[in-house]
Amino acid sequence: MKPYYAEVLSRLGLQSGSLLEIGAGEGEFLVYASRNSELEVRGYDVHEHAGRDEERNSRVKSKLQDAGLDEDAYVWISNRDPLPFEDESIDAVVSLQTLEHVEDVDQLFSEVYRLLAPGGLALHYFPSAEVLVDPHSAVPFVHKFPRMRRRLLSFFSCLGIGKFRKYARAHGYSRNEFVDEFDGYLSTMCHYRGLSEYLALSKKHGLEAWLSPPRPFPRFLPVTRLLARLTSIYLYQRKPDDSLS
């Protein structure tokens, strides 16, 4: 269980209704939400991002079954497919460390608007382009300077900064293999954007949007933008409920 799961569920402010997780990964948040609320949980992930992990599907099914959830609560799609959920059928959407992996955020936010019920809330927790250290490799600046990426990965690995030693112990990686792994991963699987772009795209699709830093920091935009250099940030999106106007 990730340490931010409780905060995410608390920020949603829902104990019942339907919840959809975008990029549900190992299914751990779906299990957590089902055990700590009355929410009807669903999630999906894309084949392309699962990469070489051919055993993930069976692991996820096992976790869902252990939690008493139907395996149909989790679906696999291609990133070229439309989301297989009905219009205005979801009360809450979450994505956790996922937005930086979405190539077409414009299309995704259009789908979030389509899926949310009026008054529904989406909550995204993710690192933006402002962050100084790429959280995937734990190496500074490698997502900001693609032409220097391989040199930066190698240099900081020599200094013991980043995840090279972890990968060397766990997988027997050489430094060159680590550089190859994360140069390829960051080039093809990561699409960092600035906070202003996420806000603008939310507005484009009719979603009220605002930013917040993780607790205990106050929701104050200058503080949020400063902390975005150091950590992941929350993006809220709300679909307006015209019946209340």
KASULFEN-V321005 format. One record per backbone hydrogen bond with DSSP energy under -1.0 kcal/mol. NH is the residue of the N-H (numbers start at 1). CO is the residue of the C=O. E is the energy in kcal/mol with one decimal. If there is no record, write none. Layout:
[[NH | CO | E] [NH | CO | E]]
This chain:
[[5 | 2 | -1.6] [8 | 4 | -2.5] [9 | 5 | -2.5] [10 | 6 | -2.2] [11 | 7 | -2.6] [12 | 8 | -1.7] [13 | 9 | -1.1] [19 | 40 | -2.7] [20 | 92 | -2.4] [21 | 42 | -2.4] [22 | 94 | -3.1] [23 | 44 | -1.0] [24 | 44 | -2.5] [27 | 24 | -2.8] [31 | 27 | -1.9] [32 | 28 | -2.5] [33 | 29 | -3.2] [34 | 30 | -2.1] [35 | 31 | -1.8] [36 | 32 | -1.2] [38 | 15 | -2.8] [40 | 17 | -3.3] [42 | 19 | -2.0] [43 | 73 | -2.7] [44 | 21 | -1.8] [45 | 75 | -1.7] [47 | 77 | -2.4] [50 | 46 | -1.1] [53 | 50 | -1.8] [54 | 52 | -1.7] [56 | 53 | -1.1] [59 | 55 | -2.0] [60 | 56 | -2.9] [61 | 57 | -2.2] [62 | 58 | -2.0] [63 | 59 | -2.1] [64 | 60 | -2.6] [65 | 61 | -2.4] [66 | 62 | -2.3] [67 | 63 | -1.4] [68 | 65 | -1.4] [69 | 64 | -3.1] [73 | 70 | -2.3] [74 | 71 | -1.5] [75 | 43 | -2.1] [77 | 45 | -2.2] [81 | 78 | -1.8] [85 | 83 | -1.8] [88 | 114 | -3.0] [89 | 86 | -1.2] [90 | 115 | -2.3] [91 | 18 | -1.0] [92 | 18 | -1.7] [93 | 121 | -2.2] [94 | 20 | -2.5] [95 | 123 | -1.8] [97 | 125 | -4.0] [101 | 98 | -2.6] [102 | 99 | -1.5] [108 | 104 | -1.8] [109 | 105 | -2.9] [110 | 106 | -1.5] [111 | 107 | -1.9] [112 | 108 | -2.4] [113 | 109 | -2.2] [114 | 110 | -1.9] [115 | 111 | -2.6] [116 | 112 | -2.2] [117 | 90 | -2.9] [119 | 239 | -2.3] [120 | 117 | -3.0] [121 | 91 | -1.9] [122 | 237 | -3.4] [123 | 93 | -2.7] [124 | 235 | -2.6] [125 | 95 | -2.6] [126 | 233 | -2.0] [129 | 193 | -2.7] [131 | 128 | -1.6] [132 | 229 | -2.6] [134 | 139 | -1.8] [138 | 134 | -2.3] [141 | 132 | -2.9] [144 | 141 | -1.1] [145 | 141 | -1.5] [148 | 145 | -1.2] [152 | 148 | -2.7] [153 | 149 | -2.9] [154 | 150 | -2.1] [155 | 151 | -3.0] [156 | 152 | -2.5] [157 | 153 | -1.5] [158 | 154 | -1.9] [159 | 155 | -1.2] [160 | 157 | -1.2] [161 | 156 | -2.9] [163 | 137 | -2.1] [167 | 163 | -2.4] [168 | 164 | -2.6] [169 | 165 | -2.4] [170 | 166 | -2.5] [171 | 167 | -2.6] [172 | 168 | -1.2] [173 | 167 | -1.3] [178 | 174 | -2.1] [179 | 175 | -2.4] [180 | 176 | -2.6] [181 | 177 | -2.5] [182 | 178 | -2.3] [183 | 179 | -2.4] [184 | 180 | -2.1] [185 | 181 | -2.2] [186 | 182 | -2.3] [187 | 183 | -1.5] [188 | 184 | -2.0] [189 | 185 | -2.9] [191 | 100 | -4.3] [198 | 194 | -1.5] [199 | 195 | -2.1] [200 | 196 | -2.3] [201 | 197 | -2.4] [202 | 198 | -1.9] [203 | 199 | -2.3] [204 | 200 | -2.2] [205 | 201 | -1.3] [206 | 203 | -1.9] [207 | 202 | -2.4] [208 | 238 | -2.6] [210 | 236 | -1.5] [212 | 234 | -2.2] [217 | 214 | -1.5] [220 | 218 | -1.8] [224 | 220 | -2.4] [225 | 221 | -2.8] [226 | 222 | -1.8] [227 | 223 | -2.8] [228 | 224 | -1.8] [229 | 226 | -1.4] [230 | 227 | -2.1] [231 | 227 | -2.2] [233 | 126 | -2.7] [234 | 212 | -2.9] [235 | 124 | -2.8] [236 | 210 | -3.1] [237 | 122 | -2.4] [238 | 208 | -2.6] [239 | 120 | -2.3] [244 | 241 | -1.9] [245 | 242 | -1.2]]
